[in-house]
């Protein structure tokens, strides 16, 4: 695995599907996406789970709210890629990023 994309998630329901979609539609496909839900109290985790459904290289980790730094660190700990990339849940990438 070349890249591990770590996406911390906390209460970004309106944006997370677009953020995930921007990763899974990349032209480069040697990556994993790890979404770390940091105890969201909106529909963010459910939306993320639906968005990654069927993506073998994507997974959702859920944790109690501990802050974005802990979410990122837990994503890094779970990663298997040679390189790390970070993408916020309310941002997105162009297809050839």
N, C-alpha and C positions, 0 to 999 in steps of 0.2 A: 504494500500500500504506500503510495507516494505522499498523499496529503491527508491530514485529519482536519476537518473543519469543525470548530467548536462554536456552538451558538448558545450563549446563555439566554434564558427566557424568563421574563417576569412581567405578567400583565400586558402583553402586547398582542392581544387577540386580533385587533384590526389589521396587523401587519405581518404576523408570523407566516402565514401561508405564502405570501409573496416572497418573503425572505427565503423560505425553504425551497420554493419553486425556482428561485434564481440559482440555487446550488445544484439541484437535481437536473437542471436543464443545461449545465455546463457542457461545452464541447469536449473538455478533458474529463475522462471518467475514472481515473485511478485515484479515488478519494473515498473517504468515509465522512459522513455527517453525524455529529453527535450533538443533539439538542438537549440541553440541561435545563429542565424546568425548575426554577427556584421557588417553589411553593406558590405559584400563581393562584390568585383567588378569583380569576375570571375564566373564560373558556380557552385560554391560551394552550394549555396542555392537550386538551381534547382536539383542538384545531391542528396542533402539531402532529399528534398521533395519526389523525386522518391524512394529513399531507404527506407523511412518510410511509403510509401503508403500502406494502408491496415493494418498497425500496430495500433491497437486501443490504445495501451499504449505508443505511441510515438507522439510527436508533434514538430512542428517547429515554433519558434518565430523569427520574423525579426525585427531588430532595425537599426537605423542609426549608423554608426561607432562611437563608444564611448570607445572602448578599452576592453580588455579581462576581466578586473575586473568588469566592468559594465555588460558585457554579463553574467558572472558567477552570479553576484548578481541578475540580472533579472531572470535567470533560477531558482535560489533559491527561489525568491519571488513567482514564478509560481508553485513551487513544492508542492506535497502533501504527500511525503513519510516520513516515520519515521526516516530514515537515508539518508544522502546525499553522493553521490559518484561523483567524477569529472573525466572526461576522455577528453583529448585533441583530436581534430579532426584528428590529424596525428599519433595517437597511437591506440592500440587495446588490447583487453583482450582475454585470452584463454577461452574456453567454460565453464570452471568450476570456473572462477574467483569469 
